[in-house]
């Protein structure tokens, strides 16, 4: 028998990123379309990496490509709503990182959605995995372990 996933609480996450929903995020059912959750995951992680000085989206030699993603949904989110994205690093490899993200309605104790994605860090031009994560990334990731 499979155990049903449960929402995480805020204590499970190392850092939080404030996000807002947009008018176009709602679908015909009046809540965020499922693809928006993945966009919010990506936005939260990349915002932290940019803020830490690790990711240079315009000229950096190393970029992260998503190779795996997953999401469990617990409650609906919708426009207009403020969201707090909890972020943690669950696993770090030589050239890859598994990020786990919880999306919380502003002030909520439990997450409305929880997911993960794996970035493989590659050379911007060759798109081949780097031999090891650059030091700027290693520094940024230290602050994301719970």
N, C-alpha and C positions, 0 to 999 in steps of 0.2 A: 504494500500500500504506500503510495506516494504522499509525503507531507505537503500540504498546501503552503505556498510561500506566505509569509507574514510581513507587514510593513515594519521597517526599521524606525527607531527613534533617533532623535538628534545626536545623542551621545555616540552613535555609531560612526560619525563622520568627523574628519579632522578640520575641514574648512568649509565655509559657506559663501556662496556667491548670490547676490540679489539679482533676480531677473524679473521681467514683466512680460505678460502675455500681450499679444497684438490682436487687433480686430480680425485679421485674416486667419488666425490660428484656430478659430472655432469651426467646427464642421456642421453639417445639416442637423445634427442631434443636439447642438447647443453646448458642446464641450470641446476641449482641444482634440484635434485629430491625432491619431496615434503616431504619425510621423513627426509631429511637433515635439513630442517627448524626446526623441532621438536628437533633434536639433538643439534642444535645451541642454541635453547631456554634453554635446560637443561644445556648445557655447560656454558652459561652466568650466570645463577642463581647459579649453584654450584660453579663456580669460585669465585663469590663474597662471598659466604658463607665460603668457604675454606680460602680465603684471610682475612676475618674478624675473623677467629679462631672459628667459630661456628660449621662447619662441619669437622669431622675427618672421612674420608672415610674408613680408615683401622681399627680403634679401637673405634670410637665413639659409645656411647650407643644409640644415637638417629639418625635415618635416615629418609629421606623424600621419600615417595612413591607417584608417580603421579597417581591421581585418575580421573582427567579430563583434557582434552586438546583441543585446538581449534586454527585455523589459518586462517587469511584472506590474500590473495596474491594480490599484487598491481603491482609489477614489477619483472622481472626475475633477479636473481643473478646467477653467474656462476664462475667456476674456470678459470683463476686465478683472485681472487678479494679479497680485504680486506673489512671486514664488521665491523660495530660498532653496538653492541647490546645494546639498551637502555632497562633498567630494572626499574620496579617500583612495589611496593606492593599495590594492589588494595583492598585487604580485608585480615584481620588477625583474625583468630578464636583462640579458646583454644588450638587446636592441628593441625590446618590447616592454610595454607597461599595460597592466590591466587596471583600469580605473573603475570604481564603483560610485554610482551617483544616486542620491535620493532626492526627489523633488517634493518639497513641502509647501503647502499653502502657507502664506505668511503667518507665523505664530503657531502653527499646528504642531502637535507633539509627535505625530506619526507621519510618515511619508505617504503621499498620494500615489507615487510610482517609484520603483527602484529598479535600477538596471546597471549594466556594465558595458564597457567596450574595451577592446584591445587595440592600442596603437602600436604599430611597428614603425620605428623611426628609421627613415631612409635618407639617402643623399638626394637632395632636391632634383638634380639633373639625371642621374643614372637610375633613380628609383630602386636602388639596391639597399638592403639593410646596412646600417652603419656597423662597424666593428664593435663599438661600445657607445653608450650614451654620452654625449658631451657633458663636461663638468657643470655647465649652467643648468642642464636638465637634472642632473643628480642633486644639485643644491635645491632646486625647486621641488623635487619629489620628496626630499627629507621632511618637508613641512606637511606632506599629505598622508603620511602614514598615521593611522589612528593610535 
